Every structure is written in C-alpha cells, then in structure tokens.
Amino acid sequence: MFSRSYRRKRRAPTLGIAARRGRLAVSALLLALSLPLGCSRTAVVETDPRAAAAGPNPTPILAASPSLSAHYPGATWERITDPKSVGYSRDAFEALHDYVDSINTSAVMAVVGGRVLFEHGSADSLSYLASVRKSILAMLYGNYVEDGTIDLELTLEEMGMDDVGGLLPIEKRARVFDLITARSGIYHEASNPGDNLDDAPPRGSQEPGTYYLYSNWDFNAAGAVFEQLTGRNIYDALQTDMAEPLGFQDWDRSIHRKTGDTSRSRNLAYHMTLSTRDMARIGYLMLWDGVWDGLQVLPEGWAEEITSVVTPSEEMNPEGLRGGEFGYGYMWWVWDGPAVPEGFEGAYSGRGAYGQFITVLPELGLVVAHKTVPQAQTPWRDYMGILTRIVDAHCGTNC
C-alpha cells in the first residue's frame, strides 16, 4: 500500500476501504446471481497475505477467481436485459430515455455489477473530456506516489518551477499536494480558461495549503510536475497505465496533444479525448479501489485517498459555493455535507465543461459516464436529473 505519511487530517470518509469492498462484494454477489453460467471475468474479496502479520482483521483485496462476484467487461460490455433482475425498475428506464431525449446529452452509460444497466446515445463516439482530465490525472499519480517517484511534499522551489513573469517567493512554497487539491495559493493566469481565477484573492495573500480555489494554473502545473518527476508524457502514461490494462475500446494515442497560450503560462492543458464507454471503465476501476479483473491497476487505497474530502463544503471558494453539496478531494468533486441527497453518500464525480461527467455512487455500486459534444451543453442540473432518476429507479427486491 502507498505511503500515507503526507496525508492531512480530515473527516473520515463515509466508508473505509474494507467496508466499501465488503459492501460492494455483497452487492456484486447478489447481482452475479443473475449472470449466465460460463461468465469468466469475475473477482472476489480475499485476504491479503501481506496483511496477515498486521492482526486478525487484515484489509481485504480483490483477486481473480471463477466465483461470481465483481464482474468485469472483456473486449466489450455486456448488457443487463432485465433491470428488475438487478433491482431496478424497467418502467423507470423507459421514462429515462424520454428525459434524456429532452436534454442535450450526446451519450450516457450506467453500469452496475460490471454490466450496462442503461445506455443512450453513441457511447463509442470520441470527444474531449474538458476538466474530467484532472480527475484522471489524479488517478495516474497513484503508482508514482506509491513507488516514491512523486513526493507530494516537494515544493515548486525545490523542483525549480517558475512561470511567465515569475512566481512570488510565497508561491514557490506551494507543494505538489497543494496543486492537486487546488490549494496552492498561486493566482497566476493559466494557459487556458475555464476556472475561478476571476474570483481569486490578490497574489501573495494566501499561504499555500490554506485556501481552496478551482484554478487551471494549479491543475496544469500538476500535469507539468507529473511529467517532470516521472520523465513520462501524460498521454503515454494514460496509455500504458490505464488504457491498456482496462482494455479501452476506442483509445487513440495519436490524437492527443496539449494546448494553451504559452504567453500566459508555460504549463499547458493536457486535454483528453475518450468515449463514454471507456469513461465507464475508468469509473468502474475507481469503484473497485483500482482493481481490474484481478490486476491492481492503482495502488491499494489510492482511489479512496483521492476521493476523500480535503476541502469540505463549508470551506469552498468563492463563498457562493459554501454550504452546497460538494467538497473537493484530489481533483475529484466529492458529495459532502448536509446537502448530500439520499443515495449519494460517499459518491464522487469528475466534472467537465459542456457536460462531461464520470460519477461513482458506492452505496449502489453504480457508475455513470456522460458526454456532451461541445457544440451543445448539458448543465449540471440536467445531468443530476439523470442521476436522480437512476437512483430513484432502484427498487431492490420490491420491483
């Protein structure tokens, strides 16, 4: 398991790793009872022998097994033909198609138990992810934090990082950890728009690590740090560390390149282009704590780490965001506080402009991937209309 010596004190997540996996294992086993015989891509919870010396209650891990539990897609996704068989209302999903037709969604896919519960639109079409790229970068960080290649306590000054016009001495004290949690205190303009820098305090007024602000400067700098410390291009890492082990169906490395205005900032935006069905694979990897068909793709515990609240709802900035339903983790939006709707406890989402989303709802073992081609836009309230309809469609044994 990765070293956690750098972790900040914060409120405990809704479910710990063991509890999440235990609940998911039970849910997946119940779902698996509806699978046809002969399904081979499955996993179960077993005891990690490395933890045996730690005490009588070692943390469970996922490993390959012919037993029916967490089902994984192969070259293609399998479909659930009868939603009732996994505890969802067929009538509710028929109505959901009508709702999705009424908004600007290009494609949406909902996955339960490793199979497609609901799908609408062209899930194989490629388009850019906007800010969901940041959540994916947080995932890519994991293996390099685990092996010590990336030290989240390193400061910009220690790494020799600067930018157009120069960074202030106080800004150079920001750590990698502060960049990936949007708490750097650096309000230098970014190479691309789409953040809250217009609401930033004066430069040099905030001590690094003390004040949250959603800033593309932080996120683009986090990409530059990744490449500097690992010696790897982000897109090459995305291919070898995620696209290949997860079996992306529509991945195309050749179309990926960074963009931005280098007269504003040296750090470019690392935009990503994926299909909805491959976004669903990313969400399902997160749901199962970085395990894919028996392979530990992300370090054990990293998925929970990056989706735990660092900035709680009441500390969000600008002030208009405070008291809402979201806090912020490591480049993931986390449902937090008293405004969290029922069924969304412990849930988190990658969110991008125009309507790009990867959402994981651990309470239901549910993953939802959503795309909107940028010529149109799906506002958050419309997307929440999809999520709440899916959650409300869950009827368990009472369907």
C-alpha positions in Angstrom: 0.0 0.0 0.0 1.2 3.5 -0.7 2.8 5.6 2.0 0.4 7.9 3.7 2.8 9.9 5.8 1.8 13.0 3.8 -2.0 12.7 4.4 -3.8 15.6 6.0 -6.1 15.3 9.0 -9.7 15.4 7.7 -13.1 14.0 8.4 -13.3 10.2 8.0 -14.9 9.1 4.7 -18.4 7.6 4.8 -16.9 4.1 4.3 -13.4 2.9 4.7 -11.7 0.7 2.1 -12.6 -2.6 3.8 -16.2 -1.6 4.5 -16.6 -0.3 0.9 -15.2 -3.5 -0.5 -17.3 -5.7 1.8 -20.5 -3.9 0.8 -19.6 -4.0 -2.9 -18.7 -7.7 -2.6 -22.2 -8.5 -1.2 -23.9 -6.3 -3.8 -21.9 -7.8 -6.6 -22.6 -11.3 -5.4 -26.3 -10.7 -5.4 -26.0 -9.1 -8.9 -24.0 -12.0 -10.1 -26.7 -14.5 -9.4 -28.4 -13.1 -12.5 -25.4 -13.7 -14.7 -25.5 -16.5 -17.2 -23.3 -19.6 -16.5 -19.9 -19.5 -18.0 -19.0 -15.8 -17.3 -15.3 -15.8 -16.8 -14.3 -12.2 -15.9 -15.0 -12.0 -12.2 -13.3 -11.2 -8.9 -13.9 -11.9 -5.3 -12.7 -10.5 -2.0 -10.0 -12.4 -0.3 -7.5 -11.9 2.5 -4.2 -10.2 1.6 -1.4 -12.5 2.9 0.9 -9.4 3.2 -1.5 -8.1 5.9 -1.6 -11.4 8.0 1.0 -10.2 10.4 -0.8 -6.9 11.0 -3.5 -8.5 13.1 -6.7 -10.7 13.0 -8.6 -8.3 10.7 -6.5 -7.7 7.6 -7.7 -5.4 4.8 -9.4 -7.5 2.1 -8.2 -7.2 -1.5 -9.8 -8.2 -4.8 -8.3 -11.1 -6.8 -9.1 -13.2 -9.8 -11.5 -16.1 -9.2 -14.0 -18.2 -11.1 -16.6 -17.3 -8.4 -19.3 -14.9 -9.3 -18.7 -11.5 -7.7 -17.4 -8.3 -9.2 -17.9 -8.8 -13.0 -15.5 -7.1 -15.4 -16.1 -6.3 -19.1 -14.0 -8.1 -21.6 -13.4 -6.7 -25.1 -17.0 -5.3 -25.0 -19.6 -4.5 -22.3 -22.3 -7.0 -21.5 -25.9 -5.7 -21.2 -28.5 -6.3 -18.5 -31.6 -7.3 -20.4 -34.0 -7.0 -17.5 -33.3 -4.2 -15.0 -35.6 -5.9 -12.5 -33.1 -8.8 -12.2 -30.6 -6.4 -10.6 -33.2 -4.4 -8.6 -34.2 -1.6 -10.9 -37.5 -0.6 -12.5 -37.8 -1.3 -16.2 -40.6 1.3 -16.5 -38.3 4.0 -14.9 -35.7 3.4 -17.5 -38.1 3.6 -20.3 -39.1 7.0 -19.0 -35.5 7.9 -18.6 -34.9 7.5 -22.3 -37.6 10.1 -22.9 -36.0 12.5 -20.4 -32.5 12.1 -22.0 -34.1 12.8 -25.4 -35.3 16.1 -24.0 -31.9 17.5 -22.9 -28.5 17.8 -24.8 -26.9 14.6 -23.7 -24.8 13.0 -26.5 -24.3 9.7 -24.7 -24.8 8.3 -21.2 -24.0 4.8 -19.8 -24.9 3.5 -16.4 -23.1 0.4 -15.1 -24.0 -2.0 -12.2 -22.1 -5.2 -11.4 -19.8 -4.6 -14.4 -22.6 -4.7 -16.9 -24.6 -2.0 -18.7 -27.8 -1.1 -16.9 -28.7 1.9 -19.1 -27.3 3.3 -22.3 -28.5 6.2 -24.5 -26.7 7.7 -27.5 -23.4 6.9 -29.2 -21.2 5.5 -26.4 -18.4 4.8 -28.8 -18.0 8.4 -30.1 -14.8 10.2 -29.2 -14.9 13.8 -27.8 -12.9 15.8 -25.3 -13.4 15.4 -21.6 -12.8 19.0 -20.5 -11.9 19.1 -16.8 -12.5 15.3 -16.3 -8.9 15.2 -17.4 -7.9 16.4 -14.0 -9.6 13.5 -12.2 -7.9 11.1 -14.5 -4.5 12.7 -13.8 -5.1 12.2 -10.0 -5.5 8.5 -10.7 -2.3 8.4 -12.8 -0.4 10.0 -9.9 -1.0 6.9 -7.7 1.6 4.5 -8.9 4.3 7.1 -8.9 3.4 8.3 -5.4 3.4 4.7 -4.3 6.9 4.0 -5.6 8.4 7.3 -4.4 8.9 8.8 -7.9 6.5 11.6 -6.9 6.8 13.2 -3.5 3.7 15.2 -2.7 5.6 17.3 -0.2 8.1 18.7 -2.8 7.7 22.5 -3.2 7.8 24.3 -6.5 11.1 25.9 -5.4 12.7 22.5 -4.8 11.6 21.4 -8.2 12.9 24.6 -9.9 9.5 25.5 -11.3 8.6 29.1 -12.3 6.3 30.7 -14.9 5.9 33.7 -17.2 6.7 36.9 -15.3 8.0 34.9 -12.3 6.3 33.4 -9.3 6.4 35.1 -5.9 8.6 33.6 -3.1 5.4 32.7 -1.1 4.0 31.0 -4.2 7.1 28.9 -4.7 6.5 27.3 -1.2 3.4 25.5 -2.6 3.7 21.8 -2.6 2.6 19.2 -5.2 -0.1 18.2 -2.7 -1.4 21.8 -2.8 -1.6 21.8 -6.6 -3.6 18.6 -6.9 -6.0 19.7 -4.2 -6.4 23.3 -5.7 -5.0 24.9 -2.5 -1.7 26.3 -3.9 -2.4 30.0 -3.2 -1.0 30.7 -6.7 -3.2 33.0 -8.7 -1.0 33.4 -11.8 -3.0 33.3 -15.0 -3.4 29.9 -16.6 -2.7 29.0 -20.3 -6.4 28.1 -20.8 -9.7 29.5 -19.4 -12.5 27.7 -17.5 -11.8 28.1 -13.8 -12.5 30.5 -10.9 -9.4 32.7 -11.2 -11.5 35.8 -11.7 -12.6 35.3 -8.1 -9.1 34.9 -6.7 -7.7 36.9 -3.9 -4.6 39.1 -4.6 -1.5 37.2 -5.5 0.7 36.5 -2.5 -2.2 37.0 0.0 -2.8 33.3 0.8 -0.4 30.8 2.4 -0.1 27.7 0.3 -2.3 24.9 1.5 -4.8 27.1 3.4 -7.2 28.4 0.7 -9.2 26.4 -1.9 -9.8 27.9 -5.4 -10.5 26.0 -8.5 -7.6 27.1 -10.7 -6.4 25.8 -14.1 -3.0 27.1 -13.1 -2.8 24.5 -10.3 -4.1 21.7 -12.5 -1.9 22.4 -15.5 1.1 22.8 -13.2 0.2 19.4 -11.7 0.5 18.0 -15.2 3.9 19.6 -15.7 5.0 18.2 -12.3 3.9 14.7 -13.3 5.9 14.8 -16.4 9.0 16.4 -14.8 9.2 13.9 -11.9 8.2 10.8 -13.9 10.0 11.6 -17.1 6.9 10.5 -19.0 4.4 12.2 -21.2 1.0 12.2 -19.6 -0.6 10.6 -22.7 1.9 7.8 -22.8 1.2 7.1 -19.1 -2.5 7.2 -19.8 -2.0 4.6 -22.5 0.2 2.2 -20.5 -1.2 2.7 -17.0 -4.9 2.8 -17.9 -6.0 2.4 -21.5 -4.2 -0.9 -22.0 -4.9 -2.7 -18.7 -8.5 -1.6 -18.7 -9.0 -2.6 -22.4 -10.2 0.8 -23.7 -12.3 0.1 -26.8 -11.8 3.4 -28.5 -8.4 4.7 -27.4 -6.3 6.7 -29.9 -3.0 8.0 -28.6 -2.3 9.8 -31.9 -5.0 12.5 -31.4 -3.8 13.6 -28.0 -1.7 16.8 -27.6 -1.5 19.6 -25.1 -2.9 23.1 -25.8 -2.8 26.6 -24.3 -1.4 30.0 -24.6 2.3 30.0 -23.6 2.4 33.8 -23.5 0.2 33.4 -20.4 1.7 30.3 -18.8 4.3 27.7 -19.6 2.0 25.0 -18.3 -0.3 23.6 -21.0 -3.6 21.9 -20.6 -3.4 18.1 -21.2 -6.9 17.6 -22.7 -8.1 14.1 -23.2 -10.4 12.5 -25.8 -12.3 9.4 -24.8 -15.5 7.6 -25.5 -18.4 7.3 -23.0 -17.9 3.5 -22.7 -14.2 3.9 -21.9 -15.1 6.6 -19.3 -17.3 4.0 -17.7 -14.3 1.7 -17.4 -12.5 4.4 -15.5 -15.4 4.8 -13.1 -15.6 1.1 -12.6 -11.9 0.9 -11.8 -12.5 3.6 -9.1 -15.5 1.8 -7.7 -13.4 -1.3 -7.1 -10.5 0.6 -5.5 -8.2 0.4 -8.5 -8.6 -3.3 -9.2 -9.3 -4.5 -12.7 -10.0 -8.2 -13.3 -7.5 -9.2 -10.6 -4.9 -6.7 -11.5 -4.1 -3.9 -9.0 -4.0 -1.0 -11.6 -4.0 1.7 -9.0 -2.3 1.3 -5.6 -4.5 -0.2 -2.9 -6.3 2.7 -1.2 -5.5 5.3 -3.8 -9.0 5.6 -5.2 -10.3 6.3 -1.7 -7.5 8.7 -1.0 -8.1 10.9 -4.0 -11.9 10.9 -3.4 -11.8 11.8 0.3 -12.7 15.3 1.2 -9.7 17.7 1.6 -11.8 20.9 1.3 -15.2 20.4 2.9 -18.3 22.1 1.6 -18.2 24.9 4.2 -14.6 25.9 3.1 -15.2 26.1 -0.6 -14.4 29.3 -2.6 -15.7 31.6 -3.9 -18.1 31.9 -0.9 -21.1 31.2 -3.1 -20.0 27.5 -3.2 -20.0 27.1 0.5 -22.7 25.0 2.1 -23.5 23.3 -1.2 -23.5 19.6 -1.8 -19.8 19.3 -2.9 -16.4 19.4 -1.2 -13.1 18.7 -3.1 -10.5 16.0 -3.0 -7.6 15.4 -5.3 -9.1 16.8 -8.4 -12.4 14.9 -7.8 -15.6 16.6 -6.6 -17.0 14.8 -3.6 -20.5 14.9 -2.3 -20.2 16.4 1.2 -22.1 18.0 4.0 -25.8 18.1 4.9 -27.0 18.9 1.4 -26.0 15.4 0.1 -29.1 13.7 -1.4 -30.1 10.2 -0.3 -28.2 7.6 -2.3 -25.3 9.9 -2.9 -23.5 9.3 0.4 -19.8 8.6 -0.4 -20.3 9.5 -4.0 -17.9 11.5 -6.2 -17.6 12.8 -9.7 -15.2 14.1 -12.3 -16.8 17.1 -13.9 -16.1 18.9 -17.2 -17.4 21.8 -19.2 -20.4 21.3 -21.6 -21.5 18.2 -19.8 -18.7 15.6 -19.3 -19.0 13.5 -16.2 -17.8 10.3 -14.5 -19.8 9.7 -11.4 -19.4 6.8 -8.9 -22.1 6.0 -6.3 -20.6 3.4 -4.0 -23.9 3.0 -2.0 -25.5 1.4 -5.1 -22.3 0.0 -6.7 -23.2 2.3 -9.6 -21.1 4.1 -12.2 -22.5 6.7 -14.6 -20.5 8.1 -17.6 -21.9 11.1 -19.5 -20.7 13.0 -22.6 -22.0 16.1 -24.4 -20.3 17.1 -27.7 -19.1 20.7 -27.1 -21.4 22.2 -29.8 -24.1 21.7 -27.2 -24.2 21.8 -23.3 -25.7 19.7 -20.6 -25.9 21.8 -17.4 -25.3 20.1 -14.1 -29.0 20.3 -13.1 -29.9 18.3 -16.3 -27.3 15.7 -15.5 -28.5 15.5 -11.9 -31.9 14.8 -13.5 -30.4 11.7 -15.0 -28.6 10.6 -11.8 -31.6 11.1 -9.5 -33.9 9.2 -11.9 -31.4 6.3 -11.9 -31.2 6.3 -8.1 -34.9 6.5 -7.8 -35.3 3.6 -10.2 -33.6 1.4 -7.7 -36.3 -0.8 -6.1 -34.3 -3.7 -4.7 -36.4 -6.7 -4.0 -39.6 -4.7 -4.3 -39.6 -4.2 -8.1 
